[in-house]
Amino acid sequence: MAVLIGDVKNRVRRLPKPSNIADGLQPVFEAVSNAIHAIDDRFEVAAKAKGRVTVEFSNTKTPNDYTVVVTDNGVGLEDERFKAFCTTDTAFKIERGGKGVGRLLWLDAFSVTNVVSVYRDGERLLRRSFDFGLSEDEPIYNEKIEVIEGGGETGTVITMRGLRSNSYSTCLPLQFAATVKHFGSHFLADFLLGEAPELVVTFEERSANFPETVNDYLIETKPSVEFVSETFGKLKLDAHVMKPEASSDLDGSHQLHLVSSGRTVQTRKIDGLVGVKRIGDASNGVLHVCATGQFLDERVNQERTQFNFSEKTAEDLTKECVQKTKEDIIPTEVNSYEIYRLGQLEKFVDLYPSFGFEPSRILLNRTPVNADSPEAFAKSLIPHKLRADKDRRELVQTVLDRLTGEDDIKPDLAEEIRKAAEEVSKDENRQLMEYVLRRKFIIEILNALLGKVRVLEGKLDTHLEDTFHQLICPMRVVGGSPDRLEPVAHDLWLLDERLAPATYFASDAKIKDFMDDDGEARVDLMVWDKIHGLGLGSEDKLERVLLVEFKKPERTSYKADYVIGRQMNKYMDKLKEGKIRSYNGELVEISKDVIFHCYIIADLVGDLKTDTKSWHDSPSGRGKFTYLGGDYRGTMEVIEWKDLVRDAKVRNQNFLEAASLSFTPKGQRIFPEKQSELNDAAE
C-alpha cells in the first residue's frame, strides 16, 4: 500500500484558502498543468499536435456533488512518477516550475479524488487506480494495479468530487462564461506562446475549445524581443494585440503576463505605463505581453500562484518590460499618441493659460504617459506649477533683498532685475489670459441665453429669472459669512466693474440671515462691502448699500398690485438705521443717511415701460432712472438685459484685444477646435 510521505494534514491546513474564482480553480488548474506535463513527456515535440486534455464540470449547483474530471492522453503515472506523487515537496518537475504540492490542493478542496492512470512498464500496459483524500488514516487508499490485455493508449483520468469547505463552495464557478474566461486567462501564455495541446472545457454540457477560444480574440502577434536587464537578467517579451474582450475579466485593458515555465503566474495592468488607449493598425486592440526568463522561473512560489519577490521588484520589472515594449514593439503607436497628447495639452493651455509656465513639450514630459484630458493634465501639473510660482517669488525676493541690502550693487544685478521682471510679466500675462477667457465665456453664455428668450418671445417658466440670477451670482448665500469656510465666487462685474472684488453681499438670502432682524423675506441681491466694490472708506457706519432686483427678460406683464420699486422700498425700510452682520459676526450699524443704489435688471417692455415713462433717461439713453425722495437718498435705475451684456462687452473689449481674442459671432464655437494634420492622424 502506498503512503504519502510528509505531515500531510498540517500542510493542507496551512494552505491559503481561496477568496475568488481564480483561487478556487487552482486545484483544477494544477490537474490541467500536470496533464500538460504528462503529454509533453509522452509526445515531446509533437505534444501540441497529438496531445489532448479535457475538463468536465458537472453537478455544480450542489457542493457535496460538485464534480470535476480532468482527462489526458499523457504518459501516465509510471512508478517513478507515482513515487514522486507520494512525496510532498518533491523536486521531480522542478525544471519546469513544479514544486510537488499541487495535489495537496486537491485534498484541501475536494472530499475525494479518484485517479485512474494507464502507463507502460516495459512491454506491459498497466492500470493504476486509487482514491486520494483526508477521510481515511492515509491519504492514498483503495490502490490497485492491473494488467491491461490487448493493448491501448496511456493517459490519466482524475475525478475530483464533493467540496470540503465553504471557501471552495463559494469560490468555484457556477457559470460557463466565468469558467471559460478564467481558463483562458490562466493559460493565456500557454496558448499565445503556442506551447499548449488542445484543451476542451465542458461545463454542464456546454463546451469551449482552446486555443481556438483564445485565438478568436487574437488580432496580431508582434515579433518577439529579447534583451538583457542589469537587474533581471535575460528576458523575452512576446506581445499580442487582442480584441478588448480578452481583457474583460481583468483589471484594465493592456496586460503584462509574468510567466514561469509556460504558465501565467501574475497578470499586471499596464494601462498607465503604456499610455496608448488602443493598439494595432485599426486602433481597436489591447496589448497582452508575456514576459519570460530565468529570474521568474527561480522565484515562483510552491503553488505557482505568485512570485517570491516584493511588490517594488514587480513594479520595477514591469516598468522595464513595458519600456522595452514601447521602444521595440509598438513605437509607431506610442509616437502617434504622443503627438495627439501634445495637441490636447496645447488646447488645455489655451483654455487655462496659467498652466503654460513652460514650453508645451516640457510640460508634456511632466505628465503621466496616459494623460490626455484637462483633468489629467491639471492634476499632474499643479505641483509643478506651485514649484514654478515658488521659484518666481524667490527670484523676485532675492532681487529685492539685494536692492535693499547694504552691499554694493554689482553689474550682474541688472540682469537679475531683467530676469525677475520678465518672469513676473509672463505670469501676469498667463493669469490675465485665463481671467479674460472666463469673462468671455460668461458674457457669451449670457448673450446666448438672452437670444434664446427673444426667439421664444419670453415663453419660458419663471425659473428663468433664477437662471440669469445664478449666472451673475450664486443664490441663497451670504458672502463673507463667518459660517462659510470658503469665499463665494461670483460675476458681479457684469453689473459694475467696481463689484468684481466684492466680498460682502447677500444673494437670494433671508433678511434674518445677514441682519439683526427676524425677517423671512428674501432680497434678490444686496452688496454692502465697505472696503471694496463701492469705493467706500472704512467709516464705522455703512454709508452706501447696493440693491439689485432681477426680472425675467421679455416679461411684459406683472401682477395687478405690482408697483415698481415697492419691493425695494420694503428692503430699504428694513435696512435704514438697522444693523448688518460683518465677516466676524459683529453687527455693523447702517447710517441713517445711507445712500441706496437700486438697480432693476429687466426689459423695458409692457407694464414696466408704462410705469417708468416719467423717469429720466439714463446717461446711455437706453435705460431709465429716478432719484429717491422722502425717507430715502439715492437712485433707482432700470437696466435692460441687452444693455447689461452690451456694456460688459464694451468694458471687456480691451482685455480681449490684448489677449488676441474676440467675441464669438453667432453660430460659431466659443472655443474653436485647434486642428492640424498630425493631430488629426494621431487622434
C-alpha positions as CSV (number, residue, x, y, z in Angstrom):
1,M,0.0,0.0,0.0
2,A,1.4,3.4,-1.0
3,V,1.9,6.0,1.7
4,L,2.0,9.8,1.2
5,I,5.2,10.9,2.9
6,G,5.2,14.1,5.0
7,D,2.9,15.7,7.5
8,V,0.1,16.0,5.0
9,K,-2.8,17.1,7.2
10,N,-0.9,20.0,8.7
11,R,0.4,21.0,5.3
12,V,-3.1,21.1,3.9
13,R,-4.4,23.0,6.9
14,R,-1.8,25.8,6.3
15,L,-2.5,26.1,2.6
16,P,-4.0,29.6,1.6
17,K,-7.8,29.5,1.2
18,P,-9.5,30.8,-1.9
19,S,-11.1,34.3,-2.0
20,N,-12.2,34.4,-5.6
21,I,-12.9,32.2,-8.6
22,A,-9.3,32.3,-9.8
23,D,-8.1,31.0,-6.4
24,G,-10.9,28.4,-6.3
25,L,-9.9,27.0,-9.6
26,Q,-6.3,26.4,-8.6
27,P,-6.8,22.7,-7.8
28,V,-8.3,22.2,-11.3
29,F,-5.5,24.3,-12.9
30,E,-2.9,22.1,-11.1
31,A,-4.5,19.0,-12.6
32,V,-4.5,20.5,-16.1
33,S,-0.9,21.5,-15.7
34,N,0.1,18.0,-14.6
35,A,-1.8,16.7,-17.7
36,I,0.1,19.1,-20.0
37,H,3.4,17.9,-18.5
38,A,2.5,14.3,-19.0
39,I,1.6,15.0,-22.6
40,D,4.9,16.8,-23.1
41,D,6.8,13.7,-21.7
42,R,4.9,11.3,-24.0
43,F,4.9,13.2,-27.3
44,E,7.8,15.7,-26.8
45,V,8.0,18.0,-29.8
46,A,4.7,16.6,-31.1
47,A,2.9,17.4,-27.8
48,K,0.9,20.3,-29.3
49,A,-0.3,18.2,-32.3
50,K,-1.1,14.9,-30.6
51,G,-1.9,15.9,-27.0
52,R,-5.4,16.4,-25.7
53,V,-6.8,17.5,-22.3
54,T,-10.5,17.6,-21.4
55,V,-12.0,19.2,-18.3
56,E,-15.7,18.4,-17.4
57,F,-17.7,20.2,-14.7
58,S,-20.9,18.7,-13.5
59,N,-23.3,18.8,-10.5
60,T,-22.1,22.4,-10.0
61,K,-25.2,23.5,-8.2
62,T,-24.7,21.0,-5.3
63,P,-21.5,21.5,-3.3
64,N,-21.5,17.9,-2.0
65,D,-21.7,16.5,-5.5
66,Y,-19.6,19.2,-7.3
67,T,-17.5,17.2,-9.8
68,V,-14.5,18.0,-12.0
69,V,-13.0,15.4,-14.3
70,V,-9.6,16.0,-15.9
71,T,-8.6,13.6,-18.7
72,D,-5.3,13.5,-20.7
73,N,-3.5,11.2,-23.1
74,G,-0.2,11.7,-21.5
75,V,2.5,9.2,-20.3
76,G,0.5,8.1,-17.2
77,L,1.6,7.6,-13.6
78,E,4.7,5.4,-14.1
79,D,6.4,4.1,-11.0
80,E,8.9,7.0,-10.8
81,R,6.1,9.5,-11.2
82,F,3.9,7.7,-8.6
83,K,6.8,7.7,-6.2
84,A,7.0,11.5,-6.6
85,F,3.3,11.8,-6.2
86,C,3.6,10.1,-2.8
87,T,6.2,12.6,-1.6
88,T,5.4,16.2,-0.7
89,D,7.8,18.9,-1.8
90,T,9.3,16.6,-4.5
91,A,11.8,18.0,-6.9
92,F,10.5,15.7,-9.7
93,K,9.3,18.5,-12.0
94,I,11.3,21.4,-10.6
95,E,12.9,22.1,-14.0
96,R,9.6,23.2,-15.5
97,G,8.3,25.0,-12.4
98,G,6.7,22.1,-10.5
99,K,7.0,22.3,-6.7
100,G,5.4,19.0,-5.8
101,V,2.5,20.4,-3.8
102,G,-0.3,20.8,-6.4
103,R,-2.0,17.6,-5.4
104,L,-2.3,18.9,-1.8
105,L,-4.8,21.5,-3.2
106,W,-7.0,18.6,-4.3
107,L,-7.0,17.4,-0.7
108,D,-7.9,20.8,0.5
109,A,-10.7,21.4,-2.0
110,F,-12.4,18.1,-2.6
111,S,-13.7,15.3,-0.3
112,V,-12.2,12.6,-2.5
113,T,-10.2,12.5,-5.7
114,N,-10.2,9.3,-7.8
115,V,-7.2,8.7,-10.0
116,V,-7.1,6.1,-12.9
117,S,-3.9,6.1,-14.9
118,V,-2.7,3.8,-17.7
119,Y,1.0,3.6,-18.2
120,R,3.7,1.4,-19.8
121,D,6.1,-0.8,-17.8
122,G,8.4,-2.2,-20.5
123,E,6.2,-4.2,-22.8
124,R,3.3,-4.3,-20.4
125,L,0.4,-1.9,-20.2
126,L,-0.8,-1.3,-16.6
127,R,-3.7,0.5,-15.0
128,R,-3.1,2.2,-11.6
129,S,-6.1,3.4,-9.7
130,F,-6.5,4.8,-6.2
131,D,-8.5,7.3,-4.1
132,F,-7.0,10.4,-2.6
133,G,-8.5,12.2,0.3
134,L,-8.3,13.0,4.0
135,S,-11.3,10.9,5.2
136,E,-9.0,7.8,5.8
137,D,-6.0,7.3,8.0
138,E,-3.8,7.5,4.9
139,P,-4.5,10.0,2.1
140,I,-3.9,7.3,-0.6
141,Y,-6.2,4.3,-0.3
142,N,-8.0,1.7,-2.4
143,E,-4.9,1.4,-4.6
144,K,-4.9,-1.2,-7.4
145,I,-2.6,-2.1,-10.2
146,E,-4.0,-4.2,-13.1
147,V,-2.5,-5.6,-16.3
148,I,-4.4,-4.5,-19.4
149,E,-4.6,-7.2,-22.1
150,G,-4.8,-6.4,-25.8
151,G,-3.1,-3.0,-25.8
152,G,-4.4,0.5,-25.6
153,E,-3.4,4.2,-25.0
154,T,-1.7,5.7,-22.0
155,G,-3.3,8.5,-20.1
156,T,-4.9,9.6,-16.8
157,V,-8.4,10.4,-15.6
158,I,-8.6,12.5,-12.4
159,T,-12.1,12.8,-10.9
160,M,-12.5,15.3,-8.1
161,R,-15.8,15.2,-6.2
162,G,-17.5,16.9,-3.3
163,L,-16.3,20.3,-1.9
164,R,-14.8,20.1,1.6
165,S,-15.1,23.7,2.8
166,N,-17.3,26.7,2.4
167,S,-14.3,28.6,1.0
168,Y,-14.3,26.5,-2.2
169,S,-18.1,26.1,-2.4
170,T,-18.3,29.9,-2.7
171,C,-15.3,30.4,-5.0
172,L,-15.6,27.7,-7.6
173,P,-17.5,28.8,-10.7
174,L,-21.2,28.3,-11.2
175,Q,-21.4,29.6,-14.7
176,F,-20.0,28.5,-18.1
177,A,-18.8,32.0,-19.1
178,A,-16.9,32.6,-15.9
179,T,-15.2,29.2,-16.2
180,V,-14.1,29.8,-19.8
181,K,-12.8,33.3,-19.1
182,H,-10.7,32.1,-16.2
183,F,-9.2,29.2,-18.1
184,G,-8.4,31.5,-21.0
185,S,-6.8,34.0,-18.6
186,H,-4.8,31.4,-16.6
187,F,-3.4,29.5,-19.5
188,L,-3.3,32.6,-21.9
189,A,0.5,32.5,-22.1
190,D,0.5,28.7,-22.9
191,F,-1.9,29.3,-25.8
192,L,-0.4,32.6,-27.0
193,L,3.1,31.2,-26.9
194,G,1.9,28.1,-28.8
195,E,3.1,25.7,-26.2
196,A,-0.2,24.0,-25.1
197,P,-2.0,20.9,-26.5
198,E,-5.7,21.1,-27.3
199,L,-7.9,21.7,-24.2
200,V,-11.7,21.2,-24.2
201,V,-13.6,22.6,-21.2
202,T,-17.1,21.4,-20.7
203,F,-19.4,23.0,-18.1
204,E,-22.7,21.3,-17.7
205,E,-22.9,20.2,-21.3
206,R,-21.6,23.5,-22.8
207,S,-18.1,23.3,-24.3
208,A,-15.3,25.6,-25.3
209,N,-12.2,24.6,-27.2
210,F,-8.7,26.1,-26.5
211,P,-6.6,27.6,-28.1
212,E,-9.5,28.4,-30.5
213,T,-11.3,30.4,-27.8
214,V,-8.2,32.5,-27.2
215,N,-7.3,32.7,-30.9
216,D,-10.8,34.2,-31.6
217,Y,-9.6,37.2,-29.6
218,L,-6.2,37.5,-31.3
219,I,-5.7,40.3,-33.8
220,E,-2.0,40.3,-34.3
221,T,1.1,38.7,-33.0
222,K,4.1,41.0,-32.7
223,P,7.7,39.9,-33.2
224,S,9.4,38.6,-30.0
225,V,12.0,40.8,-28.3
226,E,14.9,39.5,-26.2
227,F,17.0,41.8,-24.0
228,V,19.4,41.6,-21.0
229,S,18.4,43.6,-18.0
230,E,21.1,44.6,-15.5
231,T,18.7,43.7,-12.7
232,F,16.6,40.8,-14.0
233,G,19.0,39.1,-16.5
234,K,17.9,37.8,-19.8
235,L,14.2,38.4,-20.5
236,K,12.0,37.6,-23.5
237,L,8.8,39.6,-24.4
238,D,6.1,38.1,-26.6
239,A,3.5,40.7,-27.5
240,H,0.0,40.1,-28.8
241,V,-2.7,42.5,-29.9
242,M,-6.0,41.2,-28.7
243,K,-9.7,42.2,-29.0
244,P,-10.8,44.2,-25.9
245,E,-12.9,41.2,-24.8
246,A,-9.7,39.4,-24.0
247,S,-9.3,41.8,-21.0
248,S,-12.9,41.8,-20.0
249,D,-12.2,39.6,-16.9
250,L,-9.1,41.6,-15.9
251,D,-8.4,44.9,-14.3
252,G,-7.6,47.3,-17.1
253,S,-7.0,46.9,-20.9
254,H,-3.3,46.3,-21.5
255,Q,-1.7,43.5,-19.6
256,L,1.7,42.1,-18.8
257,H,1.7,38.4,-18.0
258,L,4.7,37.3,-15.9
259,V,5.2,33.7,-17.0
260,S,7.1,30.9,-15.3
261,S,7.5,27.5,-17.1
262,G,5.0,28.4,-19.7
263,R,2.3,29.4,-17.3
264,T,0.9,32.8,-16.3
265,V,1.7,33.4,-12.6
266,Q,0.8,37.0,-12.3
267,T,-1.0,39.4,-14.6
268,R,-0.4,43.1,-14.2
269,K,-2.4,46.1,-15.5
270,I,-0.1,48.3,-17.6
271,D,-2.5,50.9,-19.0
272,G,-0.8,53.7,-17.1
273,L,2.6,52.8,-18.3
274,V,1.7,52.1,-22.0
275,G,-0.4,55.3,-22.3
276,V,-1.9,54.4,-25.7
277,K,-5.6,53.6,-25.3
278,R,-5.8,51.1,-28.3
279,I,-3.1,49.2,-30.2
280,G,-2.9,47.9,-33.8
281,D,-3.4,49.1,-37.4
282,A,-7.1,49.8,-36.8
283,S,-6.5,51.1,-33.3
284,N,-9.0,48.6,-31.9
285,G,-6.9,46.2,-29.9
286,V,-5.4,45.8,-26.4
287,L,-1.9,44.7,-25.7
288,H,-1.0,41.4,-23.9
289,V,2.7,40.9,-23.3
290,C,4.1,37.7,-22.0
291,A,7.4,38.1,-20.1
292,T,9.6,35.0,-19.5
293,G,13.1,34.5,-18.1
294,Q,15.2,32.6,-15.6
295,F,14.7,35.3,-13.0
296,L,10.9,34.5,-12.9
297,D,11.4,30.7,-13.1
298,E,13.6,30.8,-10.0
299,R,11.2,32.9,-7.9
300,V,7.8,31.3,-8.3
301,N,6.2,30.0,-5.1
302,Q,5.2,26.4,-4.4
303,E,1.6,26.7,-5.5
304,R,2.8,28.6,-8.6
305,T,0.3,31.3,-7.8
306,Q,2.7,34.2,-7.1
307,F,6.3,35.1,-7.1
308,N,8.6,35.3,-4.1
309,F,9.7,38.9,-4.6
310,S,8.4,42.2,-3.3
311,E,5.9,44.4,-5.0
312,K,8.6,47.0,-5.5
313,T,10.6,44.4,-7.5
314,A,7.4,43.5,-9.5
315,E,6.9,47.2,-10.3
316,D,10.5,47.7,-11.4
317,L,10.3,44.6,-13.6
318,T,7.0,45.7,-15.1
319,K,8.3,49.2,-15.9
320,E,11.4,47.8,-17.6
321,C,9.4,45.3,-19.7
322,V,6.8,48.0,-20.7
323,Q,9.5,50.5,-21.6
324,K,11.2,47.9,-23.9
325,T,7.8,47.1,-25.4
326,K,7.2,50.7,-26.2
327,E,10.6,51.2,-27.7
328,D,10.9,48.0,-29.8
329,I,7.3,46.6,-30.3
330,I,4.8,49.5,-30.5
331,P,6.9,52.6,-31.3
332,T,4.6,53.8,-34.0
333,E,1.5,53.8,-31.8
334,V,3.5,55.4,-29.0
335,N,4.8,58.2,-31.2
336,S,1.3,58.9,-32.7
337,Y,-0.2,59.0,-29.3
338,E,2.4,61.5,-28.0
339,I,1.6,63.8,-31.0
340,Y,-2.1,63.5,-30.0
341,R,-1.3,64.2,-26.3
342,L,0.7,67.3,-27.3
343,G,-2.2,68.7,-29.2
344,Q,-4.6,68.0,-26.3
345,L,-2.1,69.7,-23.9
346,E,-1.9,72.8,-26.1
347,K,-5.7,73.0,-26.2
348,F,-5.7,72.7,-22.4
349,V,-3.1,75.5,-22.0
350,D,-5.2,77.7,-24.4
351,L,-8.2,77.3,-22.1
352,Y,-6.2,77.6,-18.9
353,P,-3.2,79.8,-19.7
354,S,-1.8,79.9,-16.2
355,F,-0.6,76.3,-16.8
356,G,1.6,77.5,-19.6
357,F,4.6,78.1,-17.3
358,E,6.9,76.1,-19.5
359,P,7.1,75.1,-23.2
360,S,4.5,72.5,-24.2
361,R,6.9,69.6,-24.8
362,I,8.5,70.1,-21.4
363,L,5.0,70.3,-19.8
364,L,4.1,67.0,-21.6
365,N,7.1,65.2,-20.1
366,R,5.8,66.2,-16.6
367,T,2.5,64.4,-17.1
368,P,1.8,60.6,-16.9
369,V,2.0,58.9,-20.3
370,N,-1.7,58.2,-20.3
371,A,-2.8,61.8,-19.5
372,D,-4.8,63.3,-22.4
373,S,-7.7,65.1,-20.7
374,P,-7.9,68.5,-19.0
375,E,-8.5,66.8,-15.6
376,A,-5.4,64.6,-16.0
377,F,-3.2,67.5,-17.2
378,A,-4.3,69.7,-14.3
379,K,-3.8,67.0,-11.7
380,S,-0.3,66.3,-12.8
381,L,0.8,69.9,-13.5
382,I,-0.5,71.6,-10.4
383,P,2.5,70.5,-8.2
384,H,5.0,71.7,-10.9
385,K,3.0,75.0,-11.2
386,L,3.3,75.6,-7.5
387,R,7.0,75.0,-7.6
388,A,7.4,77.3,-10.5
389,D,5.4,80.0,-8.7
390,K,7.6,79.5,-5.6
391,D,10.8,79.8,-7.7
392,R,9.5,83.0,-9.2
393,R,8.7,84.5,-5.8
394,E,12.1,83.6,-4.5
395,L,13.8,85.2,-7.6
396,V,11.9,88.4,-7.0
397,Q,12.6,88.4,-3.3
398,T,16.4,87.8,-4.0
399,V,16.4,90.9,-6.2
400,L,14.6,93.0,-3.6
401,D,17.0,91.8,-0.9
402,R,20.0,92.8,-3.0
403,L,18.4,96.2,-3.7
404,T,17.6,96.9,-0.1
405,G,20.8,95.4,1.4
406,E,23.9,97.3,2.4
407,D,26.1,95.6,-0.1
408,D,27.3,97.5,-3.2
409,I,25.2,96.9,-6.4
410,K,27.2,94.6,-8.7
411,P,27.0,94.6,-12.5
412,D,25.0,91.3,-12.6
413,L,22.1,92.9,-10.7
414,A,20.7,94.5,-13.8
415,E,20.4,91.1,-15.4
416,E,18.7,89.6,-12.3
417,I,16.2,92.5,-12.3
418,R,15.5,92.0,-16.0
419,K,15.0,88.3,-15.5
420,A,12.7,88.8,-12.5
421,A,10.7,91.4,-14.3
422,E,10.4,89.1,-17.3
423,E,9.2,86.1,-15.1
424,V,6.6,88.3,-13.4
425,S,5.4,89.7,-16.7
426,K,5.0,86.2,-18.1
427,D,3.0,85.1,-15.1
428,E,0.8,88.2,-15.2
429,N,0.1,87.6,-18.9
430,R,-0.9,84.0,-18.3
431,Q,-3.2,84.9,-15.4
432,L,-4.7,87.8,-17.4
433,M,-5.4,85.4,-20.3
434,E,-7.3,83.0,-18.0
435,Y,-9.2,85.8,-16.4
436,V,-10.2,87.2,-19.9
437,L,-11.3,83.7,-21.1
438,R,-13.6,83.3,-18.1
439,R,-15.2,86.7,-18.7
440,K,-15.6,85.9,-22.4
441,F,-17.3,82.7,-21.5
442,I,-19.7,84.3,-19.1
443,I,-20.7,87.1,-21.5
444,E,-21.2,84.6,-24.4
445,I,-23.4,82.4,-22.3
446,L,-25.5,85.3,-21.0
447,N,-25.9,86.6,-24.5
448,A,-26.9,83.2,-25.9
449,L,-29.5,82.9,-23.1
450,L,-31.0,86.2,-24.0
451,G,-31.1,85.2,-27.7
452,K,-33.0,82.1,-26.7
453,V,-35.5,84.1,-24.7
454,R,-36.1,86.5,-27.6
455,V,-36.6,83.6,-30.1
456,L,-39.2,82.1,-27.8
457,E,-40.7,85.6,-27.1
458,G,-40.3,85.1,-23.3
459,K,-42.4,81.9,-23.2
460,L,-40.4,80.3,-20.5
461,D,-41.1,79.4,-16.9
462,T,-40.5,81.9,-14.2
463,H,-37.5,79.8,-13.1
464,L,-35.6,81.6,-15.9
465,E,-35.2,84.5,-13.5
466,D,-33.2,82.2,-11.3
467,T,-31.1,81.0,-14.2
468,F,-30.0,84.6,-15.0
469,H,-29.6,85.4,-11.3
470,Q,-27.3,82.3,-10.7
471,L,-25.2,83.2,-13.8
472,I,-24.3,86.5,-12.2
473,C,-24.2,85.4,-8.6
474,P,-24.9,82.1,-6.7
475,M,-28.3,82.1,-4.9
476,R,-29.1,81.6,-1.2
477,V,-25.7,82.6,0.0
478,V,-24.3,85.3,2.2
479,G,-20.8,86.3,1.1
480,G,-18.3,86.9,3.8
481,S,-20.4,84.9,6.3
482,P,-18.2,83.6,9.2
483,D,-20.0,80.3,8.8
484,R,-18.6,79.7,5.4
485,L,-15.2,78.0,5.1
486,E,-14.5,79.3,1.5
487,P,-15.3,82.6,-0.2
488,V,-18.2,82.6,-2.7
489,A,-17.3,83.1,-6.4
490,H,-19.5,85.5,-8.3
491,D,-19.6,87.6,-11.5
492,L,-20.9,90.8,-10.1
493,W,-18.6,92.7,-12.5
494,L,-21.3,92.2,-15.1
495,L,-23.3,94.8,-13.2
496,D,-20.4,97.1,-12.3
497,E,-16.6,96.6,-12.5
498,R,-16.2,98.0,-9.0
499,L,-18.1,95.0,-7.7
500,A,-15.5,92.5,-9.1
501,P,-13.7,92.1,-5.7
502,A,-16.9,92.4,-3.6
503,T,-16.8,90.0,-0.6
504,Y,-19.8,91.0,1.5
505,F,-23.2,90.5,-0.1
506,A,-26.5,88.6,0.2
507,S,-27.9,86.8,-2.8
508,D,-31.5,85.4,-2.6
509,A,-31.0,85.3,1.2
510,K,-33.4,85.9,4.0
511,I,-33.1,89.2,5.8
512,K,-32.6,87.4,9.1
513,D,-29.5,85.7,7.7
514,F,-27.5,88.8,7.4
515,M,-29.3,91.5,9.6
516,D,-30.2,91.9,13.1
517,D,-33.8,91.2,12.2
518,D,-36.1,88.2,12.1
519,G,-37.5,89.0,8.6
520,E,-38.3,86.0,6.4
521,A,-38.4,88.0,3.1
522,R,-35.6,87.3,0.6
523,V,-33.6,90.0,-1.1
524,D,-32.6,89.3,-4.7
525,L,-29.1,90.9,-4.3
526,M,-27.6,93.3,-1.8
527,V,-24.0,94.5,-1.6
528,W,-22.6,96.3,1.4
529,D,-18.9,95.8,1.0
530,K,-17.3,98.6,3.0
531,I,-13.8,98.4,1.6
532,H,-14.3,97.0,-1.9
533,G,-16.7,97.4,-4.8
534,L,-18.5,100.7,-4.0
535,G,-15.4,102.8,-3.4
536,L,-16.2,103.2,0.2
537,G,-13.9,104.1,3.0
538,S,-13.5,102.5,6.4
539,E,-16.2,104.5,8.3
540,D,-17.7,102.9,11.4
541,K,-21.2,103.0,9.7
542,L,-22.3,101.8,6.3
543,E,-22.9,104.9,4.2
544,R,-23.8,103.1,0.9
545,V,-25.7,100.0,0.0
546,L,-26.4,98.5,-3.4
547,L,-29.7,96.6,-4.0
548,V,-30.5,94.6,-7.2
549,E,-33.8,93.1,-8.3
550,F,-33.9,90.6,-11.2
551,K,-36.8,90.3,-13.6
552,K,-37.3,87.7,-16.3
553,P,-36.2,89.0,-19.7
554,E,-39.0,89.9,-22.2
555,R,-41.5,90.0,-19.3
556,T,-44.4,92.2,-20.4
557,S,-47.0,92.0,-17.5
558,Y,-46.9,91.9,-13.8
559,K,-49.5,91.3,-11.0
560,A,-52.2,93.8,-10.8
561,D,-51.0,95.2,-7.5
562,Y,-47.4,95.4,-8.6
563,V,-45.8,98.8,-8.2
564,I,-42.2,99.3,-9.4
565,G,-39.9,100.0,-6.6
566,R,-42.3,98.8,-3.8
567,Q,-40.1,95.7,-3.1
568,M,-37.0,97.9,-3.0
569,N,-38.8,100.3,-0.5
570,K,-39.5,97.4,1.8
571,Y,-35.9,96.4,1.8
572,M,-34.8,100.0,2.4
573,D,-37.2,100.2,5.3
574,K,-35.6,97.2,6.9
575,L,-32.1,98.5,6.3
576,K,-32.5,102.1,7.3
577,E,-31.0,102.5,10.8
578,G,-30.6,98.8,11.0
579,K,-27.5,96.6,11.6
580,I,-25.8,94.1,9.3
581,R,-23.5,91.2,10.4
582,S,-19.9,91.7,9.4
583,Y,-17.4,89.0,8.5
584,N,-16.5,88.3,12.1
585,G,-20.2,88.0,13.2
586,E,-20.3,91.5,14.8
587,L,-23.1,93.9,13.9
588,V,-22.2,96.9,11.8
589,E,-24.6,99.9,12.0
590,I,-26.1,101.4,8.9
591,S,-26.1,105.2,8.8
592,K,-29.4,106.9,8.9
593,D,-28.3,108.9,5.9
594,V,-27.3,105.8,4.0
595,I,-27.3,106.2,0.2
596,F,-29.1,103.5,-1.7
597,H,-28.0,102.5,-5.3
598,C,-31.0,100.4,-6.5
599,Y,-31.0,98.5,-9.8
600,I,-33.8,96.6,-11.5
601,I,-32.4,94.3,-14.2
602,A,-35.4,93.9,-16.6
603,D,-36.6,94.7,-20.1
604,L,-38.4,98.0,-20.6
605,V,-41.5,96.4,-22.2
606,G,-45.2,96.2,-21.3
607,D,-46.1,97.3,-17.8
608,L,-42.6,98.3,-16.8
609,K,-42.2,100.6,-19.8
610,T,-45.5,102.3,-18.8
611,D,-44.6,102.7,-15.2
612,T,-41.2,104.4,-16.0
613,K,-42.4,106.9,-18.6
614,S,-42.0,109.7,-16.1
615,W,-38.4,108.7,-15.2
616,H,-35.3,110.2,-16.5
617,D,-33.4,108.6,-19.4
618,S,-30.2,107.0,-18.2
619,P,-26.9,108.6,-19.5
620,S,-26.6,105.9,-22.1
621,G,-30.1,106.8,-23.4
622,R,-31.3,103.2,-23.2
623,G,-32.4,102.8,-19.6
624,K,-34.5,104.7,-17.1
625,F,-33.6,106.1,-13.6
626,T,-35.2,108.3,-10.9
627,Y,-34.0,109.9,-7.8
628,L,-35.2,108.6,-4.5
629,G,-37.1,111.1,-2.3
630,G,-38.8,111.4,1.0
631,D,-37.2,109.0,3.6
632,Y,-34.6,107.7,1.1
633,R,-31.5,109.0,-0.5
634,G,-30.0,107.6,-3.8
635,T,-31.2,106.5,-7.1
636,M,-33.2,103.7,-8.7
637,E,-32.4,102.6,-12.2
638,V,-33.8,100.1,-14.7
639,I,-31.1,98.4,-16.8
640,E,-32.2,96.3,-19.7
641,W,-30.7,92.8,-20.1
642,K,-29.3,93.5,-23.5
643,D,-27.7,96.7,-22.3
644,L,-26.1,94.8,-19.4
645,V,-24.5,92.4,-21.9
646,R,-23.6,95.3,-24.3
647,D,-21.9,97.3,-21.5
648,A,-20.0,94.2,-20.3
649,K,-18.7,93.6,-23.8
650,V,-17.5,97.2,-24.2
651,R,-15.8,97.2,-20.8
652,N,-14.0,93.9,-21.6
653,Q,-13.2,94.6,-25.3
654,N,-9.7,96.0,-24.4
655,F,-9.0,92.8,-22.4
656,L,-9.9,90.6,-25.3
657,E,-7.9,92.6,-27.8
658,A,-4.8,92.4,-25.5
659,A,-5.2,88.6,-25.5
660,S,-5.8,88.5,-29.3
661,L,-9.4,87.3,-28.7
662,S,-12.8,88.5,-29.8
663,F,-16.4,87.8,-29.0
664,T,-17.8,84.8,-30.9
665,P,-20.1,85.5,-33.9
666,K,-23.5,83.8,-33.7
667,G,-23.4,80.1,-34.7
668,Q,-19.7,79.6,-34.1
669,R,-18.0,77.8,-31.2
670,I,-16.9,79.9,-28.2
671,F,-13.6,77.9,-28.1
672,P,-12.8,76.8,-31.7
673,E,-11.0,73.4,-32.1
674,K,-7.3,73.6,-32.9
675,Q,-6.6,71.3,-35.8
676,S,-3.5,70.0,-37.5
677,E,-2.8,67.2,-39.9
678,L,-0.5,65.5,-37.4
679,N,-3.0,65.8,-34.6
680,D,-5.9,64.5,-36.8
681,A,-3.8,61.5,-37.8
682,A,-2.8,60.8,-34.2
683,E,-6.3,61.1,-32.9
